[in-house]
């Protein structure tokens, strides 16, 4: 508590800057989920868990934790550039100065969103933004966060479901094979899902599935 009080001391003397800081921290969880790689990673990992046929293994905490670790790995360069951009200018007092510093720090994030938001999604939400603002308002640009944020989220969900489909197919094949074998043997009293589970787990372990999936998700943001 003493350390936090000392760290917050200079800011506490400036109520306006403290208010901006508190507002930014309140939006941080939503930004972490929606404006980073976390969204795609956690969706793909959840689909992979469902494809295994064991929806509670690994638990939600483990899936979320792995997604957070991979997100920290992917977003570290963006965070470093944001900190450097905010440190580039000398600190100034006042709400306007604080907002300007946050704007400079948001530039790397804006570049990240623009890079991974599909062009057609950006165009679609740019049209939506222009229609909502009306003809008399200033026309937004493709670089506005109000356009980039929803375009990025939709693009990431599209990619996540595409990857999830590719992950799901091998396990679906195992389910179909096991179901047909049981039907041919006349073992209709056995549940194909229960019988197929150990084979799917064996397949996933044999190919080192978690490592391959985590590595592929992280490298999808490389380059």
Secondary structure, 3 states (H helix, E strand, C coil): CHHHHHHHHHHHCCHHHHHHHHHHHHHHHHHHHHCCCHHHHHHHHHHHHHHHCCCCCCCHHHHHHHHHHHHHHHHHHHHHHHHHHHHCCCCCCCHHHHHHHHHHHHHHHHHHHHHHCCHHHHHHHHHHHHHHHCCCCCCCCCCCHHHHHHHHHHHHHHHHHHHHHHHHHHHHHHHHHHHHHHHHHCCCCCCHHHHHHHHHHHHHHHCCHHHHHHHHHHHCCCC
